[in-house]
Amino acid sequence: MVVPRLLQRLDQAIARAELPLDRECLKAERVVAMARLGNLVEARIALAHLKAQAKRQTEPRLLGWLSFAEAIVVNRTDHTLAVIPHLCREAKQRAITAGDQALQFQASVALAGFDFHDARWEALADELMFALTIFPADEAPELARFDQLLGRAYSYAGKSDVASGYYKRAHRLAAGEGDTAMIGGIMADRTMYQTDALALEDAFGRGNPEAARRVKLEIDSFTNFNSGIGKADRQSWNSMFKSMLCVCLGQFEEASALLETHMRNAMAEGLGEHSAYFHAPRAWCLWHLDEKEAARRDMQIAKSTMHLMPDFDDIATTQARMARLLDLMGHSNEAALHRAEADLALARYRHSQEALCVQLSRVERERERSLKRG
């Protein structure tokens, strides 16, 4: 398999490093790159070797890099574990002690990502503003992952035009560094948030088939891209989001087949708390395919796992889909209850978007100030 350019660059830097400390820190950074590429077996082996060598190590810089590498490896396996942000905070503190700005920046952006996942908007802004004190330059290559996260944040906030600008710059900076894993991640983020938005509108009866067809093609494109670069993790996610677009397009057989084939793996690869989000549309498909009993079973699963979903937009989508299906089943009273829950979740989502935009404006003001200082 062709070695990605980012790994080649790190290998060259390791070979050139004169100091043992620099060399070991670069090896830990290489573990991070391998994990993000999905080469988890190799990453775990390399990390275990580095940790064994560093058992008596007290140098905060190396210990910080090892903590960060472990956080990324564990995150690629199960992103829900509480130890992951702890490891990132540990890495950041050790980086501050050692004066390692690159690690401070990476750890801060990673922590901001966890804050984003948990809808801690003020903490998200605080971490991003801290990161800007380290790399304020507008075109610094280190800003690629920073810009990717801002793209995700603006996507969630419903500001797709602003998000597109950040995604494009992140793509350009990542390409300049040969970071193919990040390029694949950027493509995935764009299509995932577009899919979520389209599924939300479709569940409320406001489908956009033309946009759904376009995004479905984009999913095929980045799936092929990831295959070409050897990115092996979370492949089932692509099929799951493609299935949601098939639902939007009324392609019920394809949607049902994709969900049947990939749902188990997707649940194991980090989408477990979104069980209801996928079972409700599969029930919708099965009902339209005249598989009534199977549809009822999926509906019951969706009802029983609804409480696991953390995101208001996904809750709104799922409740609205269930309400429409219950109407078709002839359960109008129950449908009305789910429709009310969908409207409530949608209102909460809109409020969350507004709160996020307030915090993102803080980041934008700090970015303007940092550029003037730079």
Summary of the structure (lengths in Angstrom):
residues: 374
radius of gyration: 21.9
end to end distance: 41.2
largest distance: 74.0
contacts: 1280
relative contact order: 0.08
helix: 83%
strand: 0%
